[in-house]
Amino acid sequence: MTRGNQRETDRAKAQKKAAANAKKPKESQATLQARREKDAEILREKQKKKEQEKAAAATSGGGK
């Protein structure tokens, strides 16, 4: 259980933070979709690199 005015100060802090976040512009669907596509491409590249490393390790004897 909170003591003293901690609850009120925490509430005021949360309201201030929410007000600051409300001022930020929201992403449009187009930029959001473009970011998702970019992130997906990066993940695909990482997976491809990981698979190549696994294949190289398998051919070289597993490394153990």
DSSP file (Angstrom, degrees, kcal/mol; ACC not computed):
  #  RESIDUE AA STRUCTURE BP1 BP2  ACC     N-H-->O    O-->H-N    N-H-->O    O-->H-N    TCO  KAPPA ALPHA  PHI   PSI    X-CA   Y-CA   Z-CA
    1    1 A M              0   0    0      0, 0.0     2,-0.1     0, 0.0     0, 0.0   0.000 360.0 360.0 360.0 138.3    0.0    0.0    0.0
    2    2 A T        -     0   0    0      1,-0.1     2,-0.3     2,-0.0     0, 0.0  -0.385 360.0-139.2 -75.8 154.0    1.3    3.4   -0.9
    3    3 A R    >   -     0   0    0     -2,-0.1     3,-1.9     4,-0.0     4,-0.2  -0.840  52.0 -23.7-115.2 150.0    2.1    5.9    1.8
    4    4 A G  T 3  S-     0   0    0     -2,-0.3     3,-0.4     1,-0.3     4,-0.2  -0.200 121.1 -22.9  58.8-135.0    1.5    9.6    2.1
    5    5 A N  T 3> S+     0   0    0      1,-0.2     4,-2.5     2,-0.1    -1,-0.3   0.183 102.7 109.4 -97.6  18.2    1.1   11.5   -1.1
    6    6 A Q  H <> S+     0   0    0     -3,-1.9     4,-2.7     1,-0.2     5,-0.2   0.890  77.0  53.5 -61.4 -39.2    3.0    9.0   -3.2
    7    7 A R  H  > S+     0   0    0     -3,-0.4     4,-2.3     1,-0.2    -1,-0.2   0.925 110.7  46.2 -61.8 -44.3   -0.2    7.9   -5.0
    8    8 A E  H  > S+     0   0    0      2,-0.2     4,-2.5    -4,-0.2    -2,-0.2   0.901 113.3  48.3 -66.7 -40.7   -1.0   11.5   -5.9
    9    9 A T  H  X S+     0   0    0     -4,-2.5     4,-2.3     2,-0.2    -2,-0.2   0.900 112.4  49.1 -67.4 -38.8    2.5   12.2   -7.1
   10   10 A D  H  X S+     0   0    0     -4,-2.7     4,-2.4    -5,-0.2    -2,-0.2   0.898 111.3  50.0 -65.0 -39.9    2.6    9.0   -9.2
   11   11 A R  H  X S+     0   0    0     -4,-2.3     4,-2.3    -5,-0.2    -2,-0.2   0.922 111.4  48.0 -64.2 -43.9   -0.8    9.9  -10.7
   12   12 A A  H  X S+     0   0    0     -4,-2.5     4,-2.2     1,-0.2    -2,-0.2   0.898 111.5  50.7 -63.4 -40.3    0.4   13.3  -11.6
   13   13 A K  H  X S+     0   0    0     -4,-2.3     4,-2.2     1,-0.2    -2,-0.2   0.905 110.5  49.0 -63.4 -42.3    3.6   11.9  -13.1
   14   14 A A  H  X S+     0   0    0     -4,-2.4     4,-2.5     2,-0.2    -2,-0.2   0.889 110.7  50.4 -65.7 -39.8    1.6    9.4  -15.2
   15   15 A Q  H  X S+     0   0    0     -4,-2.3     4,-2.2     2,-0.2    -1,-0.2   0.897 110.2  49.9 -65.2 -39.7   -0.7   12.2  -16.4
   16   16 A K  H  X S+     0   0    0     -4,-2.2     4,-1.9     2,-0.2    -2,-0.2   0.904 112.0  48.0 -64.8 -41.7    2.2   14.3  -17.4
   17   17 A K  H  X S+     0   0    0     -4,-2.2     4,-2.0     2,-0.2    -2,-0.2   0.900 111.6  50.0 -65.7 -41.4    3.8   11.4  -19.3
   18   18 A A  H  X S+     0   0    0     -4,-2.5     4,-1.8     1,-0.2    -2,-0.2   0.879 109.6  51.4 -65.6 -37.9    0.5   10.6  -21.1
   19   19 A A  H  X S+     0   0    0     -4,-2.2     4,-0.9     2,-0.2    -1,-0.2   0.884 109.2  50.3 -66.8 -37.8    0.1   14.3  -22.1
   20   20 A A  H  X S+     0   0    0     -4,-1.9     4,-0.5     1,-0.2     3,-0.4   0.888 111.5  48.2 -66.9 -38.8    3.6   14.3  -23.6
   21   21 A N  H >< S+     0   0    0     -4,-2.0     3,-0.7     1,-0.2    -1,-0.2   0.813 104.7  59.9 -70.8 -29.6    2.9   11.1  -25.5
   22   22 A A  H 3< S+     0   0    0     -4,-1.8    -1,-0.2     1,-0.2    -2,-0.2   0.772  98.9  58.5 -69.6 -25.4   -0.4   12.5  -26.8
   23   23 A K  H 3< S+     0   0    0     -4,-0.9    -1,-0.2    -3,-0.4    -2,-0.2   0.713  85.0  96.7 -77.1 -20.7    1.5   15.4  -28.5
   24   24 A K  S << S-     0   0    0     -3,-0.7     2,-0.2    -4,-0.5    -3,-0.0  -0.458  83.8-112.6 -71.5 139.2    3.6   13.1  -30.6
   25   25 A P        -     0   0    0      0, 0.0     2,-0.2     0, 0.0    -1,-0.1  -0.473  30.6-122.9 -71.8 143.1    2.3   12.5  -34.1
   26   26 A K        -     0   0    0     -2,-0.2     2,-0.2    -4,-0.1    -4,-0.0  -0.535  28.6-102.1 -84.2 152.3    1.1    9.1  -34.9
   27   27 A E        -     0   0    0     -2,-0.2     2,-0.1     1,-0.1    -1,-0.1  -0.471  34.7-124.2 -72.3 142.3    2.5    7.0  -37.7
   28   28 A S     >  -     0   0    0     -2,-0.2     4,-2.3     1,-0.1     5,-0.2  -0.417  24.2-109.5 -79.3 163.7    0.5    6.8  -40.9
   29   29 A Q  H  > S+     0   0    0      1,-0.2     4,-2.6     2,-0.2     5,-0.2   0.874 117.5  55.1 -60.7 -37.5   -0.5    3.4  -42.3
   30   30 A A  H  > S+     0   0    0      2,-0.2     4,-2.2     1,-0.2    -1,-0.2   0.931 111.3  41.6 -65.4 -46.0    1.9    3.9  -45.2
   31   31 A T  H  > S+     0   0    0      2,-0.2     4,-2.3     1,-0.2    -1,-0.2   0.866 114.5  52.8 -70.7 -33.9    5.0    4.6  -43.0
   32   32 A L  H  X S+     0   0    0     -4,-2.3     4,-2.2     2,-0.2    -2,-0.2   0.925 111.0  46.3 -65.1 -44.0    4.0    1.8  -40.6
   33   33 A Q  H  X S+     0   0    0     -4,-2.6     4,-2.4     2,-0.2    -2,-0.2   0.897 112.0  51.3 -64.9 -40.8    3.7   -0.7  -43.5
   34   34 A A  H  X S+     0   0    0     -4,-2.2     4,-2.3     1,-0.2    -1,-0.2   0.905 110.1  49.2 -64.0 -40.8    7.0    0.4  -45.0
   35   35 A R  H  X S+     0   0    0     -4,-2.3     4,-2.7     2,-0.2    -1,-0.2   0.902 110.2  51.0 -65.2 -40.5    8.7    0.0  -41.6
   36   36 A R  H  X S+     0   0    0     -4,-2.2     4,-2.5     2,-0.2    -2,-0.2   0.920 111.0  48.3 -62.0 -43.5    7.2   -3.5  -41.2
   37   37 A E  H  X S+     0   0    0     -4,-2.4     4,-2.3     2,-0.2    -2,-0.2   0.909 112.1  49.3 -63.4 -41.9    8.4   -4.5  -44.7
   38   38 A K  H  X S+     0   0    0     -4,-2.3     4,-2.1     2,-0.2    -2,-0.2   0.921 112.3  47.7 -63.4 -44.6   11.9   -3.1  -43.9
   39   39 A D  H  X S+     0   0    0     -4,-2.7     4,-2.3     1,-0.2    -2,-0.2   0.892 110.8  51.7 -63.9 -39.7   12.0   -5.0  -40.6
   40   40 A A  H  X S+     0   0    0     -4,-2.5     4,-2.4     1,-0.2    -1,-0.2   0.900 108.7  50.9 -64.3 -40.2   10.9   -8.2  -42.3
   41   41 A E  H  X S+     0   0    0     -4,-2.3     4,-2.2     2,-0.2    -1,-0.2   0.902 109.4  50.8 -64.1 -40.9   13.6   -7.9  -44.9
   42   42 A I  H  X S+     0   0    0     -4,-2.1     4,-2.2     1,-0.2    -2,-0.2   0.915 110.8  48.8 -62.5 -43.0   16.2   -7.4  -42.2
   43   43 A L  H  X S+     0   0    0     -4,-2.3     4,-2.5     1,-0.2    -2,-0.2   0.893 109.2  52.4 -64.9 -39.5   15.0  -10.5  -40.4
   44   44 A R  H  X S+     0   0    0     -4,-2.4     4,-2.5     1,-0.2    -1,-0.2   0.909 109.2  50.2 -62.1 -40.9   15.0  -12.5  -43.6
   45   45 A E  H  X S+     0   0    0     -4,-2.2     4,-2.4     2,-0.2    -2,-0.2   0.907 110.4  49.8 -63.1 -41.9   18.6  -11.5  -44.2
   46   46 A K  H  X S+     0   0    0     -4,-2.2     4,-2.4     2,-0.2    -2,-0.2   0.915 111.4  48.5 -62.8 -43.5   19.6  -12.5  -40.6
   47   47 A Q  H  X S+     0   0    0     -4,-2.5     4,-2.5     2,-0.2    -2,-0.2   0.905 110.9  50.7 -63.7 -41.6   17.9  -15.9  -41.1
   48   48 A K  H  X S+     0   0    0     -4,-2.5     4,-2.0     1,-0.2    -1,-0.2   0.916 111.4  48.0 -62.3 -43.3   19.7  -16.4  -44.4
   49   49 A K  H  X S+     0   0    0     -4,-2.4     4,-2.2     2,-0.2    -2,-0.2   0.905 111.3  50.7 -64.0 -41.9   23.0  -15.6  -42.8
   50   50 A K  H  X S+     0   0    0     -4,-2.4     4,-2.3     1,-0.2    -2,-0.2   0.902 109.5  50.3 -63.4 -42.1   22.4  -17.9  -39.9
   51   51 A E  H  X S+     0   0    0     -4,-2.5     4,-2.4     1,-0.2    -1,-0.2   0.886 109.8  51.0 -63.8 -38.6   21.5  -20.8  -42.2
   52   52 A Q  H  X S+     0   0    0     -4,-2.0     4,-2.3     2,-0.2    -2,-0.2   0.894 109.6  50.1 -65.2 -39.8   24.7  -20.2  -44.2
   53   53 A E  H  X S+     0   0    0     -4,-2.2     4,-2.3     2,-0.2    -2,-0.2   0.902 110.9  49.4 -64.9 -40.9   26.7  -20.3  -41.0
   54   54 A K  H  X S+     0   0    0     -4,-2.3     4,-2.2     2,-0.2    -2,-0.2   0.911 111.5  48.9 -63.6 -42.3   25.0  -23.6  -40.0
   55   55 A A  H  X S+     0   0    0     -4,-2.4     4,-1.9     1,-0.2    -2,-0.2   0.890 111.9  48.9 -65.5 -38.8   25.7  -25.1  -43.4
   56   56 A A  H  X S+     0   0    0     -4,-2.3     4,-1.6     1,-0.2    -1,-0.2   0.877 111.7  49.1 -68.2 -37.7   29.4  -24.0  -43.2
   57   57 A A  H  <>S+     0   0    0     -4,-2.3     5,-3.6     2,-0.2     4,-0.3   0.864 109.9  51.7 -68.8 -36.4   29.7  -25.4  -39.7
   58   58 A A  H ><5S+     0   0    0     -4,-2.2     3,-0.6     3,-0.2    -2,-0.2   0.877 111.9  46.3 -68.3 -37.5   28.2  -28.7  -40.8
   59   59 A T  H 3<5S+     0   0    0     -4,-1.9    -1,-0.2     1,-0.2    -2,-0.2   0.811 109.8  53.8 -75.5 -28.8   30.6  -29.0  -43.7
   60   60 A S  T 3<5S-     0   0    0     -4,-1.6    -1,-0.2    -5,-0.2     3,-0.2   0.444 130.0 -87.9 -87.9   2.9   33.6  -28.2  -41.6
   61   61 A G  T X 5 -     0   0    0     -3,-0.6     3,-0.7    -4,-0.3    -3,-0.2   0.561  61.7 -79.4 107.5  10.2   32.9  -30.9  -39.1
   62   62 A G  T 3 < -     0   0    0     -5,-3.6    -1,-0.1     1,-0.2    -4,-0.1   0.280  62.5 -98.4  85.1 -12.9   30.6  -29.2  -36.6
   63   63 A G  T 3         0   0    0     -3,-0.2    -1,-0.2    -6,-0.2    -2,-0.1   0.572 360.0 360.0  79.4   8.4   33.3  -27.3  -34.7
   64   64 A K    <         0   0    0     -3,-0.7    -2,-0.1     0, 0.0    -1,-0.1   0.427 360.0 360.0-111.0 360.0   33.6  -29.8  -31.9
